[in-house]
Structure formats: structure tokens, C-alpha cells
Amino acid sequence: MSFNAADLLVFPPPSYSVRWYANFFSRTEWRAAAQNSFVIAVFTTLVATVLGTMAALGLVRSRFPGRQVVTAIFLTPMVVPVIVTAVAIYGLYAKLRLVGTLLGMVMGHTVLALPFVIINVSAVLQGVDWRLEQAARSLGASPMRALALVTVPLIRPGIAAGALFAFVTSFDDLVVALFVSGTQAVTLPVRMWAGIQFELNPTVAAVSAMLIAVSILAFATLELVRRRR
């Protein structure tokens, strides 16, 4: 469908062409939406990875009253329908005047991405031998140095997997973006949604094909890195 030479989405294609890929790269609104999505996804990944790793370390290593409740709260965005989360975020942003801002988008997507980082990092932490960190501290390393030089390298696969899921979650989100992107922070999924509603030409199919290819490449790369380790 993305190589369709027709002006509308028809199947089977009467002929084949790359005109719709060229249309994507030549139109400012498509490029701006892709740029917004990439920037938002990168910052979301950084924030969610740092916060999620810290949360996972605290939840796995600590034993305190209400730990399961705190864990459930962190994982709530995975359980609650995303439309509910989007409405709640919009209600808050309307008061704080964050609707239509990149900061608001990053914060909203961080809420969605955080559970994926926590789950992946927590799963790896379950198999870490904490005696290695204790040994480093007994040899004079500070707690932060032992964490950075011993624990973090051991849980790096979980951090990488969580970061990848965070990036994909942010880049692929439509529902939250529809509520809080406004007109200044339009993302690629929102632009595709508008294209389906008002244009219905194969540009949307071309963008979808590129996103699928990038996702497959990203997960394949992560799997290759994991196997080499």
C-alpha cells in the first residue's frame, strides 16, 4: 500500500511508486511531526529510564511497609485504560497550562513509559548477587561508586530493554498526545490520525511502513546485543 501510485488508498495498487515516501519528506508538517515525536521520545526515554531504574532499585532492594502498594501505584498506567490516564493528565495540564507544550508531552509520556522500565529492570535485579556490591564496598568503594561500577553494569540489559520500551511507548502514543499535544506539539501519530481523517492518501501507509521497519530493526539490534553478552 505504501508503494501505491494512486492518489487514494486502493488495493490492489494500479501501479507502484515511491511518491508517497517523497511526499512525507517534502512536506513541512510531516517532518515537524516526526521531529517532535523523536525529541519527545528521547527526553521521555532519558527521564523514564533514570526514574524507573531508581524506583526498581528501591522496590527490589528495600523491605518497607506498603512496598506492594507503592509497586502497584507505579504500575497503574499499564492497568488503567489509557483513555482514563489521558483525561486525567489533560485535566491537570489545563490548570497548569501545559497543554500544547513539549514539557507536558514528555511528562505525560513518562507516566506511560515508567512501568516498562521498572518491570524490565526489576526482573534483572532479581538475579543480581548483592554480595558483589558488598564486596566492592568492603574494599573501600562508596555506595554510589559500588552501584555505578558493579550493579549498573550487571543490570545494563534490563536498563536497555526498559529504555527501548520507553522510547517505543512514547513515539507510538496517540491517545495521550491527542489530548495534550495541542497545535504546537503535534506528534507523528497525531499527524497520521489527521491524515486518515482528512486526506486518506498513501502517505500514512508510507509512514506506517517506515515505523514498522524502524521498530523491527530496534528490537532486532537489542536481541543481538543481548545474545552477544
Summary of the structure (lengths in Angstrom):
residues: 229
radius of gyration: 21.1
end to end distance: 38.8
largest distance: 72.2
contacts: 709
relative contact order: 0.16
helix: 76%
strand: 1%
